[in-house]
Amino acid sequence: MYRFTVILLFSIIVHPALAQEQHFRAADLRTEYLHNPLGIDCPQPRFTWRLNDARHGARQTSYRVIVDTDSLALVADRAGIWSSGWVESGDTRVIYTGPQLNPFTRYYWRVDVADHDRTKTAKGAIAWFETGMRTVSNWQGAWISDEHNEHQKAAPYFRKEFRASKKIRSAKVYIAAAGLFELYMNGKKIGDHVLDPMYTRFDRRILYITHDVTRQVQNGDNALGVLLGNGWYNHQSTAVWNFHTAPWRARPAFCLDLRITYDDGSIETITSGKGWKTSLSPVIFNSIYTAEHYDARQEQPGWNAPGFNENNWKDVIYRQAPAEQIVSQTMHPVRHVEEIPARSFRKLNDTTYIFDLGRNIAGVTKLRIHGAAGTTVRLKHGERLAANGHVDQSNIDAHYRPVGTSDPFQTDIYTLRGTSAEEEFMPRFNYKGFQYIEVSSRVPITLNQQSITGYFMHSDVPVAGRIRSSNPVIDKIWYATNNSYLSNLFGYPTDCPQREKNGWTGDAQIAIETGLYGFDGITVYEKWMADHRDEQQPNGVLPSIIPSNGWGYEWGNGPDWTSTIAIIPWNIYLFYGDTRILADCYDNMTRYINHISALYPTGLTTWGLGDWVPVKSKSPVELTSTCYYYADAVIAAKVAHILGHKEDHVKYIALAAKIRDAFNTKYLHVKTGIYNTGLQTELSAPLFWGLVPDSLRPMVAANLAKRVEADQFHLDVGLLGQKAILSALSENGYADIAYRVAAQETYPSWGWWIRNGATTLYENWNIQAEHDISLNHIMFGEIGAWLYKGIGGIKPDPEKPGFKNIILQPNFVSGLNQFEATHNGPQGTIVSSWKRDGKRITYTVVVPANAEATVYLPEVSKRKVYMDKREITASPQQLKAGTYTFLWK
C-alpha cells in the first residue's frame, strides 16, 4: 500500500493552558496551503486553518489573524505588522492585506477564533512562513554553466568553497536551475526533494527552491556542490514529440544565492559566479524520458566537501538567464514516497535476473551489487514479461524514436568501480513506469532478492480521502485508481509515467475530481494553471500537452481536451472555496471560449479528438466536443458572476443557451428521448454536462439505463463517455445500474483489469490490444471520484463551496452490504458510511466543525427512517456539525 499521510497541526506555539481551558482551537495552520513554507513570493499570501472542536453544532463565529516578525510579540498579543481585526465570519481562509512583505523574512501569524457561543480562544496557535526573493532584482548570483554544449552527455559537477568566520544565526540557499539539480553542502545532499525544479515552459518561467541549511553550514571551511541534470530542459532522447528540438534547449545552468545571517546581524551572500569550478561527473548520461547511465569508476570522492583538490577542474562560464520570470516553487515536491522491496526474483541464467515488485509504479530502482571493476550492468524496466520470461517493453516504447543503440528505453546502465564493498546505484534525474526489472550483464553476476528495491515517486501531496466497501474488487479499483493518479503527478498531471510523461489536458480534466477527492493537490494544480497561462497563444489557443516544447497546438487540443482552462479552476473552487484561481485564469478561459465561438458561430463545434479509445462504438466528435464547449460557457458565466463581471455573466449565459439549443436541435429526438443513435456516450454526456432539457431528463436517463442493460451492463464508451456514464446514471435514479457497471468483472470493465492482476488503471479496455495499452494510465480514472459522489454521496455545494455545506446523497446500491467514504476537506473530515444488517440499513454521517450538511435520504421500499429513535419524514435534512446515525427499518 502507498503511504497514507496523517494531517497534523504544524504550529510552533500554543498557549499551555489552552487545551485544558477550552474545547476549541484553530488547527492545521497553513500559508499558501503549505505548512510553514520557505521562500514564498506571493505578495498577498493566503492563511488557512480548521476549527478543532468536537462539540455538536460547533462553528466559528469570528476570527482574528495577526502577523509579526517576532513570535513573542504574537504571544504577547501584539501585531506590529498586520491585524485583520476581529471579523464576524465563519471563513477559515483569509488573505493578507497588510504592508508589503520584505524578502528573506520570516513572518509569524496567529489566528484566534470564537466559537458558536462567541467565546474567544485564549491564545491561538502560531505558524510561520518565510519570504524568498520576491522579485528577480533581489538575486545576486549569476547564471553559470560549463563550457560544453547541449550535446555533451555527461552531467556537470560544480563546487565552491567558502569560509564562515562568525557564529551563524541562519543560512538559506536559493537555487534556480534550467534543468534539474542536486544540492550538496559539506558532502551531504540537501533536502529530500527529487527532480527539482518542476517542469515549466523554461523560456517563460523557471522555478527556484529554498532550502534551510543552517545546520549544515559550519564555522570555518565549507563547500557547496551542485550536480546538474538535463530534465526537460536539455532533452537528448528522441521521440515523436520532438522534445529534443525545444526552442529553449541548451546545456543545463543554475543560479544560486546562499544567504548567511550571523548572530551580530550582518549578512553574507555566497553566490554563483566566477570562482566556482566545474568538472564532468560519473553520471555519463541522463534522460528524464529514458534512463540514466553511471560509471562509478569516474567518481571523485570528496568533490562536494572542503579541502578537495580541484586543480584539474575548470572555470565556469556565464550564461544568460533562460527566462525573465524566476519564481518560487510553492508546492508539494516530488519525493521517494514509498520503498518497495522486490516481491520475487528469478534467475534466468548466470548473467540475467528478473525482479517483480508485485505492483506497477512510477519511480526508480536501487541496485546493490558486488563485482569487478568495469563490469557493466543493465537494468531494463517494463510493465510486463514476455513468454520467454524477459521484460517486454512492446506496450510502452511505441513513441520512442531512438537514434542508435546507446540510449535504450527505460534501461539504466551502471558500470562498477570494483571495490570490496557493496556498491549502490539509484538514478537521480529520471523516473520510469514499471513493475518488472531485468538486470543483466555480459559477464556472470550474483544477485539476490534484496539486490533490487523500488521507490514509488510522485508529488508528495497529502492524502485526503479513503474508500472502504464490502466488495474487494471495488476496493482494488479504488486503490489502482489512486496508484495511477499518483504515478502521473510530477509537478503537473501526466498521462503515463513511461511512454510519454506528457501533461495531456484531456487526461487531467477527466481525473480532476478523482484527484481532489483523494488528495490535497491544490498546489500542483495552481502551478499547472500557471503553465496554461504561459502556453496560451494570444488568440486563446492552448496546446494539448502542457507544458509543451511547441508540440500540441495543431492536434488534440479541442474543447474536449483543453477545457482544462475552465474545468480545473472551477473544481478547485468547488473543493476549496478559493476564488484566486478563478481570478487568475478568468481572462484565459474567456479568451479560449471566445476563440471557439469565433471558429464555430453556430454553437456546434467539431474541434476535438472525441471519445478516445472506445470499446466498440464511437460517438460523433461534434456531439462530445459541443458538450465541453457548453460546459465551458456555463463555467464562464458562473465565474463572471462570482468575480462581479456583470456583462460577461449575461454574455456567457446567452452563449450557453445558444449552444444548448443548437445541440438539442441537431441531436435530440424529442419524442423518443434519444440523442443521435442512442449510444452510451451519446446519452450520458448530455446528461452529465447538463444539456438535456429538465422535462426530458427522466426519459433520456431511462433510455441510457436501457442501453446499458442491452449491453449486458458493460461499458461501451471511450475516455469521454466513461467520465459521464456512472454519474449520469446515479444522479438520475439508476444508481444500482451504475454500480453494476462499476463492479463488473468481465470484459470490458475496470474489474476485468483487476481480475487480470492490475494494480493500476490501463489505457485500453482490451488488455490484448496491439496499441494504446500502457498499463498505468489515469484517463479512465473517473470511477475514483464516482465512488465518493455516486455511492458515498459526498459532493461540494456550489452555493457554499469548500464544503462549508456538504451535499450528501448516498445510494444504498444493490450488491453492496457496506460502504464508507471519507474526505478531508477544508473544514475537516467528512464521513458518509452505510451498512446493511438484514433488512436494516444504518447510515452514519460525520459533519466536521464549522460545516453543515444537506442530507438527501434515500427511499427504501416499505421502510421508515429514524434518527436518534425519531422517525424522519422529510428529506433533505439540514445538519449542523456532529455525528449522526440514521436507521432504515
Summary of the structure (lengths in Angstrom):
residues: 889
radius of gyration: 28.2
end to end distance: 37.3
largest distance: 88.6
contacts: 3250
relative contact order: 0.09
helix: 24%
strand: 31%
